[in-house]
């Protein structure tokens, strides 16, 4: 039984030329890379809107947008004194 398991797990390469072996390995690696790439599919970059753009999109006043942000109704992102809103998150 142990001998049979070894035979099932063994790989015979004596019938392949180096070019054929290279081609097979290359195709396997390519297929694995495509599978990994699909798993790790990176979402397109988020569209960031300024306060003015976000308030225009929502058809509200900038002060209302500020209040909604403080209450946690919409999430703001920013650096320093610059504030941005992700367009996808504004469609509530």
C-alpha positions as CSV (number, residue, x, y, z in Angstrom):
1,X,0.0,0.0,0.0
2,X,2.8,2.4,0.9
3,X,4.5,1.7,-2.4
4,X,1.3,2.5,-4.3
5,X,0.9,5.8,-2.5
6,X,4.5,6.7,-3.5
7,X,3.7,5.9,-7.1
8,X,0.6,8.1,-7.1
9,X,2.5,11.1,-5.7
10,X,5.6,10.7,-8.0
11,X,6.1,12.8,-11.1
12,X,7.7,11.2,-14.1
13,X,9.7,13.7,-16.2
14,X,11.7,11.4,-18.4
15,X,9.2,11.7,-21.3
16,X,9.3,15.5,-21.5
17,X,11.8,17.7,-23.2
18,X,13.1,20.7,-21.3
19,X,10.9,23.0,-23.5
20,X,7.8,21.0,-22.8
21,X,8.5,21.0,-19.1
22,X,9.1,24.7,-19.1
23,X,5.8,25.3,-21.0
24,X,3.8,23.2,-18.5
25,X,5.3,24.9,-15.5
26,X,4.8,28.3,-17.1
27,X,1.1,27.6,-17.8
28,X,0.5,26.3,-14.2
29,X,2.1,29.5,-12.7
30,X,0.1,31.7,-15.1
31,X,-3.2,30.0,-14.1
32,X,-2.3,30.3,-10.4
33,X,-1.4,34.0,-10.8
34,X,-4.7,34.7,-12.5
35,X,-6.6,32.9,-9.7
36,X,-4.7,34.9,-7.0
37,X,-5.3,38.1,-8.9
38,X,-9.0,37.5,-9.0
39,X,-9.1,36.8,-5.3
40,X,-7.2,40.0,-4.5
41,X,-9.2,42.0,-7.0
42,X,-8.6,45.6,-5.9
43,X,-11.6,47.8,-6.0
44,X,-11.3,50.9,-8.2
45,X,-10.1,53.9,-6.4
46,X,-12.8,55.7,-4.4
47,X,-14.0,59.0,-5.9
48,X,-13.4,61.6,-3.2
49,X,-15.6,64.7,-3.2
50,X,-14.9,68.0,-1.5
51,X,-17.4,69.5,1.0
52,X,-19.0,71.6,-1.8
53,X,-19.2,68.7,-4.2
54,X,-20.7,66.5,-1.6
55,X,-23.3,69.0,-0.5
56,X,-24.2,69.7,-4.2
57,X,-24.6,65.9,-4.8
58,X,-26.8,65.5,-1.7
59,X,-28.6,68.8,-2.5
60,X,-28.1,70.1,1.0
61,X,-26.4,73.1,2.6
62,X,-22.7,72.8,3.6
63,X,-23.8,73.4,7.2
64,X,-26.2,70.5,7.1
65,X,-23.4,68.3,5.7
66,X,-21.2,69.4,8.7
67,X,-24.0,68.5,11.1
68,X,-24.5,65.1,9.5
69,X,-20.8,64.5,9.7
70,X,-20.7,65.4,13.4
71,X,-23.7,63.1,14.1
72,X,-22.1,60.2,12.2
73,X,-24.7,60.1,9.5
74,X,-22.0,60.5,6.8
75,X,-18.3,59.8,7.2
76,X,-15.6,62.3,6.4
77,X,-12.0,61.7,5.4
78,X,-9.3,64.2,5.4
79,X,-5.8,65.4,6.0
80,X,-5.2,68.6,8.0
81,X,-8.0,71.0,7.4
82,X,-9.1,69.3,4.1
83,X,-12.2,67.2,4.3
84,X,-13.4,64.7,1.7
85,X,-16.3,62.4,1.3
86,X,-16.4,59.1,-0.6
87,X,-18.9,59.3,-3.3
88,X,-20.0,55.7,-2.9
89,X,-20.8,56.3,0.8
90,X,-23.1,59.3,0.1
91,X,-25.7,57.2,-1.6
92,X,-27.5,56.2,1.6
